[in-house]
Amino acid sequence: MDNSSTVLITSTSTTLAEDAMNNPCNATDEYLLVPRFFLAVVFGVALSIISICFNSFIFVVFVTSKQHRNSYNLYLLLLSLFDVFIGVSYIAVISNNVLINWTASYKLKAIWVSYMVPMLTISHIGITASTYLITFAAIERYCITVNSNKVAFLQHHRKTIAFIAVMAGMISKGTMLEEVTIRTNPQCIGMFNEWEVKPSDLVIENVLFNKIWRFYFRNIFTILAPFFILLYLNAGLIYRLQAHSSLSKSSTLVEDKQSFKQKKARIRAATRTLIILVCTYLMSNLLSVIITIWEYLDAASLFQKYLPFYVLSVALLSLLTVIASCLRLPIYITCQPLLRKEMYQFLSQLWTRKMMSRRMTLIENSQMTAESIANIEAESPSFGKIEFV
């Protein structure tokens, strides 16, 4: 950062701090605001836009193909849809919140509080649903790899299982709609802190709900359990993939080489794709697991002694989820040659249709122009005189 930017930030912060001291109703959240701004606004918005574009493309490719809708890629189709929601919600909730404190804008905050609670709920539902879609996809892929007799059941009930993944997100996180409320401060009407984000009466008055549902159940069901299940499944998939690679060398002597190689290549590509997807999930959620366990073991030290680490970790957690969403398309393109070819053909057809549509428009316009000239020649005597002079 250059000196002029530093001076600008310092002077702005000083002005806001002086204003806050004079009137608490105009106070902003200045704690580690500069690093939070770069994480949530600079990098967060850019990565969210990339994620929205990438996953919208994945969704369109999968949803327009009956083969993908009825195959294992159904999980990836729904995953891409939720990734789009997560990207939009990140910009609307997280990035805007930091930007509001950075600019101290009353108008931005007025807009933000009007949608914050439902958008926050949707984003959390999407994150949990995505987690279980990846988990169920890993379970099916693991059963295929180990030749389990449960494969037929999982494939036959794939849509029901995907629905269960979505419901897991809605049930575990849907109550957030009633857990957070926006309160109006009557002493700050017309000023920056006119609205305050507070826990609802449901959270304050129900200790068991707060402790059992929000802390124990939600942390175990949405963070710890999927993390360790996927860690186990991923280790098993990696081991089986290596075993199949060595086994295929001897098997090709007996079976038809070409068909066997193609079939094994498709299986390995799909398995490799899921392994890397799970790895990105595990890496993006490792910090969340550490924070969750730390909160349970020693919350006091986390909130007091290591408060800067906690604040920046919370800011980083959501960004890591967006980063994982951005990586899905590169993973699919890198690991699955057939899918890469299909996506390339989809883009080519899209471009061809666009060019054909443009050409047809030009042809229609030229025909309309010719017809107009012909009509003028027939109807206007002055036009004939001009032409023959």
MOHUVEN-V732341 format. One record per residue. N is the residue number from 0. RES is the residue in one letter. SS is DSSP state (a for helix, b for strand, c for the rest). OMEGA is omega in degrees with one decimal (none if undefined). D_CENTER is the distance of its C-alpha to the mean C-alpha in Angstrom with 2 decimals. Layout:
# MOHUVEN-V732341
n->{N;N}
res->{RES;RES}
ss->{SS;SS}
omega->{OMEGA;OMEGA}
d_center->{D_CENTER;D_CENTER}
This chain:
# MOHUVEN-V732341
n->{0;1;2;3;4;5;6;7;8;9;10;11;12;13;14;15;16;17;18;19;20;21;22;23;24;25;26;27;28;29;30;31;32;33;34;35;36;37;38;39;40;41;42;43;44;45;46;47;48;49;50;51;52;53;54;55;56;57;58;59;60;61;62;63;64;65;66;67;68;69;70;71;72;73;74;75;76;77;78;79;80;81;82;83;84;85;86;87;88;89;90;91;92;93;94;95;96;97;98;99;100;101;102;103;104;105;106;107;108;109;110;111;112;113;114;115;116;117;118;119;120;121;122;123;124;125;126;127;128;129;130;131;132;133;134;135;136;137;138;139;140;141;142;143;144;145;146;147;148;149;150;151;152;153;154;155;156;157;158;159;160;161;162;163;164;165;166;167;168;169;170;171;172;173;174;175;176;177;178;179;180;181;182;183;184;185;186;187;188;189;190;191;192;193;194;195;196;197;198;199;200;201;202;203;204;205;206;207;208;209;210;211;212;213;214;215;216;217;218;219;220;221;222;223;224;225;226;227;228;229;230;231;232;233;234;235;236;237;238;239;240;241;242;243;244;245;246;247;248;249;250;251;252;253;254;255;256;257;258;259;260;261;262;263;264;265;266;267;268;269;270;271;272;273;274;275;276;277;278;279;280;281;282;283;284;285;286;287;288;289;290;291;292;293;294;295;296;297;298;299;300;301;302;303;304;305;306;307;308;309;310;311;312;313;314;315;316;317;318;319;320;321;322;323;324;325;326;327;328;329;330;331;332;333;334;335;336;337;338;339;340;341;342;343;344;345;346;347;348;349;350;351;352;353;354;355;356;357;358;359;360;361;362;363;364;365;366;367;368;369;370;371;372;373;374;375;376;377;378;379;380;381;382;383;384;385;386;387;388}
res->{M;D;N;S;S;T;V;L;I;T;S;T;S;T;T;L;A;E;D;A;M;N;N;P;C;N;A;T;D;E;Y;L;L;V;P;R;F;F;L;A;V;V;F;G;V;A;L;S;I;I;S;I;C;F;N;S;F;I;F;V;V;F;V;T;S;K;Q;H;R;N;S;Y;N;L;Y;L;L;L;L;S;L;F;D;V;F;I;G;V;S;Y;I;A;V;I;S;N;N;V;L;I;N;W;T;A;S;Y;K;L;K;A;I;W;V;S;Y;M;V;P;M;L;T;I;S;H;I;G;I;T;A;S;T;Y;L;I;T;F;A;A;I;E;R;Y;C;I;T;V;N;S;N;K;V;A;F;L;Q;H;H;R;K;T;I;A;F;I;A;V;M;A;G;M;I;S;K;G;T;M;L;E;E;V;T;I;R;T;N;P;Q;C;I;G;M;F;N;E;W;E;V;K;P;S;D;L;V;I;E;N;V;L;F;N;K;I;W;R;F;Y;F;R;N;I;F;T;I;L;A;P;F;F;I;L;L;Y;L;N;A;G;L;I;Y;R;L;Q;A;H;S;S;L;S;K;S;S;T;L;V;E;D;K;Q;S;F;K;Q;K;K;A;R;I;R;A;A;T;R;T;L;I;I;L;V;C;T;Y;L;M;S;N;L;L;S;V;I;I;T;I;W;E;Y;L;D;A;A;S;L;F;Q;K;Y;L;P;F;Y;V;L;S;V;A;L;L;S;L;L;T;V;I;A;S;C;L;R;L;P;I;Y;I;T;C;Q;P;L;L;R;K;E;M;Y;Q;F;L;S;Q;L;W;T;R;K;M;M;S;R;R;M;T;L;I;E;N;S;Q;M;T;A;E;S;I;A;N;I;E;A;E;S;P;S;F;G;K;I;E;F;V}
ss->{c;c;a;a;a;a;a;a;a;a;a;a;a;a;a;a;a;a;a;a;a;a;c;a;a;a;c;c;c;c;c;c;a;a;a;a;a;a;a;a;a;a;a;a;a;a;a;a;a;a;a;a;a;a;a;a;a;a;a;a;a;a;a;c;c;a;a;a;a;c;c;c;c;a;a;a;a;a;a;a;a;a;a;a;a;a;a;a;a;a;a;a;a;a;a;a;a;a;a;a;a;a;a;c;c;a;a;a;a;a;a;a;a;a;a;a;a;a;a;a;a;a;a;a;a;a;a;a;a;a;a;a;a;a;a;a;a;a;a;a;a;a;a;a;a;c;c;c;c;c;a;a;a;a;a;a;c;a;a;a;a;a;a;a;a;a;a;a;a;a;a;a;a;c;c;a;a;a;a;b;b;b;b;b;c;a;a;a;c;c;c;a;a;a;b;b;b;b;b;c;a;a;a;a;a;c;a;a;a;a;a;a;a;a;a;a;a;a;a;a;a;a;a;a;a;a;a;a;a;a;a;a;a;a;a;a;a;a;a;a;a;a;a;a;a;a;a;a;a;a;a;c;c;c;c;c;a;a;a;a;a;a;a;a;a;a;a;a;a;a;a;a;a;a;a;a;a;a;a;a;a;a;a;a;a;a;a;a;a;a;a;a;a;a;a;a;a;a;a;a;a;a;a;a;c;c;a;a;a;a;a;a;a;a;a;a;a;a;a;a;a;a;a;a;a;a;a;a;a;a;a;a;a;a;a;c;a;a;a;a;a;a;a;a;a;a;a;a;a;a;a;a;a;a;a;a;a;a;a;a;a;a;a;a;a;a;a;a;a;a;a;a;a;a;a;a;a;a;a;c;a;a;a;a;a;a;a;a;c}
omega->{-177.5;-174.6;-178.9;178.3;179.6;179.2;-179.7;179.7;-178.6;-178.9;178.2;179.7;179.8;179.3;179.9;179.5;178.7;178.6;179.8;178.1;179.3;-177.4;-179.5;-179.7;177.6;-178.0;176.9;177.6;-174.6;-172.2;-179.5;-173.8;-177.6;177.1;177.1;178.4;-179.6;179.0;-170.3;-174.2;-175.8;-178.5;-175.0;-179.3;-179.8;-179.1;178.5;178.2;176.8;179.9;179.4;-179.7;-178.5;-174.5;172.2;177.6;178.1;-178.5;-178.7;179.3;-176.9;-173.8;179.3;-179.8;178.6;179.2;178.9;-178.4;-177.4;-177.9;177.2;-179.1;174.0;178.3;-179.0;176.5;179.5;178.0;179.4;178.6;179.0;176.3;175.9;177.7;-178.9;179.0;178.6;-179.0;179.8;179.2;-174.6;-173.9;-172.7;-176.6;-179.7;179.0;178.6;179.4;178.0;178.5;178.9;-176.8;-175.5;-175.4;177.7;-178.3;178.2;-179.7;177.7;177.1;-175.6;-177.3;-178.6;-177.5;-169.7;-174.2;178.2;179.3;176.9;179.0;179.5;-178.9;179.7;174.6;179.3;-179.8;-179.6;177.4;177.7;178.8;-177.8;172.4;176.7;-179.4;-179.8;175.3;178.8;178.5;179.0;-179.2;178.6;179.3;176.0;-176.9;-177.9;-179.4;-179.8;177.5;178.4;-175.5;-178.4;178.9;-178.5;-179.6;-179.1;-176.9;-175.7;-178.8;177.4;179.6;176.7;176.8;177.3;178.0;178.6;179.6;176.3;176.7;-177.1;-177.8;-175.1;-176.1;-178.1;-179.3;177.4;178.1;-179.9;-177.1;-179.0;179.7;175.9;-179.9;177.8;176.7;-175.4;-179.3;-175.7;-179.3;179.5;179.7;-170.2;-177.0;174.5;180.0;177.9;175.9;-174.5;170.5;-178.9;177.4;177.6;-179.5;-175.4;-172.8;-177.9;-177.4;-179.2;177.3;-178.2;-175.0;-173.6;-175.5;-172.3;-176.3;-173.4;-175.4;-173.8;-179.9;179.6;-173.3;-173.2;-176.6;-170.5;-176.6;178.2;-178.3;-175.9;173.5;179.6;176.5;178.8;-178.7;-179.1;177.0;178.1;178.6;178.9;179.5;-179.0;179.4;177.8;179.2;179.3;-179.7;-180.0;-179.3;-176.1;-178.9;179.5;-177.7;-176.7;179.1;-175.6;-174.3;176.4;-171.0;-171.1;-177.6;-179.9;-179.6;-179.7;179.8;179.7;179.8;178.8;179.6;-179.4;179.8;179.3;179.4;179.4;178.1;-178.3;178.5;-179.1;175.7;179.6;177.9;178.3;176.9;-178.2;-179.3;-178.8;-178.6;179.2;179.2;178.4;178.0;179.6;-179.9;-179.3;179.1;179.1;178.0;-179.4;-175.2;-173.9;-177.5;-176.7;-179.2;-179.6;-176.5;-177.7;-175.2;-175.7;-178.3;177.3;177.2;-178.7;-178.2;179.9;177.9;178.1;177.6;-177.4;-175.8;-179.8;179.8;178.5;176.4;178.2;178.2;177.8;177.9;179.1;-173.7;-174.2;-178.9;175.6;178.2;179.8;-177.8;-177.0;-170.2;-175.8;-178.9;-179.4;178.4;176.5;178.8;179.7;179.1;177.3;178.1;178.4;178.2;179.4;178.8;178.7;179.5;179.1;178.4;179.9;179.8;178.7;178.4;178.9;179.3;179.5;177.7;178.9;179.5;179.7;179.4;179.9;177.4;178.5;178.6;179.3;178.9;179.7;179.3;179.8;179.0;-180.0;179.6;-176.0;-171.2;-173.0;178.4;-179.4;-179.9;178.0;179.4;-178.9;-175.9;-174.0;178.7;none}
d_center->{29.69;33.06;35.78;35.35;31.70;32.79;35.64;33.48;30.98;33.97;35.89;33.00;32.31;36.07;36.45;33.67;35.14;38.61;37.44;35.71;38.95;40.95;38.66;36.03;34.58;33.23;31.87;28.33;26.26;27.49;26.72;25.17;23.93;24.22;22.00;19.44;19.64;19.04;16.09;14.27;15.77;16.96;14.43;11.43;11.92;12.73;9.79;7.38;9.86;9.97;6.38;7.19;10.54;10.04;8.00;10.40;13.14;12.36;12.31;15.55;17.20;16.76;17.52;20.62;22.07;23.93;24.17;20.43;20.16;23.04;22.15;20.08;17.29;16.75;14.42;12.40;12.66;11.24;8.46;7.51;8.14;6.05;2.83;5.04;6.02;3.74;4.46;7.76;8.42;8.19;10.69;12.65;13.18;13.00;14.02;16.49;18.01;18.94;20.10;22.25;23.99;24.41;26.11;27.61;27.05;28.34;27.04;23.42;23.67;25.34;22.45;19.84;21.78;22.04;18.41;17.10;17.89;16.41;13.13;12.98;13.89;11.35;8.42;10.48;11.32;7.88;7.56;11.15;11.12;8.72;11.18;14.09;13.16;13.20;16.32;18.13;17.47;18.97;21.83;22.72;22.63;24.73;27.21;27.61;28.27;30.89;32.40;31.98;33.68;30.54;28.83;30.48;29.46;25.76;25.77;27.83;25.68;22.26;21.27;22.60;20.75;17.39;18.50;19.37;15.89;14.62;17.72;17.18;14.17;16.28;19.41;18.29;16.18;17.72;20.68;18.78;19.80;23.34;22.88;22.15;24.50;25.39;29.07;31.39;33.78;37.07;38.42;35.71;35.65;34.82;33.56;30.25;30.22;31.21;28.12;27.08;24.10;25.89;25.67;27.09;30.50;28.97;27.71;30.84;33.43;32.11;32.30;31.73;28.58;27.24;28.37;28.04;25.04;22.80;23.79;25.12;23.54;20.00;19.94;21.59;19.76;16.12;16.53;19.90;20.67;17.58;17.78;21.46;21.39;18.96;21.10;24.15;22.87;21.64;25.06;26.77;24.93;25.80;29.37;29.76;28.39;30.98;33.66;33.03;33.22;36.63;37.83;37.10;39.66;42.49;41.31;41.46;45.25;45.66;43.09;42.61;40.93;38.97;37.39;36.78;35.06;32.79;31.83;31.27;29.27;26.83;26.56;26.14;23.47;21.37;22.11;21.40;17.97;17.10;18.83;16.77;13.44;14.94;16.21;12.93;11.84;15.33;15.42;12.27;13.72;17.34;17.65;16.41;19.11;21.67;21.16;21.38;24.55;25.96;25.59;27.52;30.21;30.89;28.93;31.82;31.68;27.92;28.24;31.52;32.26;28.75;27.20;26.02;24.25;22.63;21.51;20.00;18.40;16.68;15.46;14.34;12.56;9.55;9.69;9.96;6.73;5.20;8.26;7.85;5.00;7.66;10.34;9.99;12.07;14.62;15.03;15.84;18.13;19.85;20.50;21.34;24.07;24.49;20.90;21.12;24.35;23.01;20.19;22.93;25.23;22.71;22.38;26.17;26.91;24.69;26.57;29.88;29.38;28.60;31.75;33.83;32.81;33.80;37.09;37.89;37.38;39.76;42.28;42.23;42.70;45.59;47.20;46.98;48.56;51.36;52.05;52.24;54.73;56.78;56.93;58.04;60.73;62.05;62.05;62.87;66.41;65.65;62.99;65.65;68.03;65.55;64.72;68.40;69.70}
